[in-house]
Amino acid sequence: MANILARLTEAGVDSLGVLGSTGSFAYLTRAQKKRVAELAAQHAGGIPLMIGVGAYGTEQILQLADDAQTAAPMRCCCRSCAISR
């Protein structure tokens, strides 16, 4: 993940989005998602950053939102997505 983020920031992207609504985010643990958020915040510099906080329930969404805000306070737009079965 760090290598991908480094390549994107070196290329001068306009924004970064991690843990979006597609891909493997749904299979990651809370600790893994927190680490991805931390890595993204470390690499973002001044680049706008969006950290997805989608989960199966409100409690999980709130926990992930707290983790995202801790990783990138005042700099991230947290999008939530409740996943239904």
Helices and strands as residue ranges (DSSP letters): H 2-10, E 16-18, G 25-27, H 30-44, E 49-52, H 58-71, E 76-79
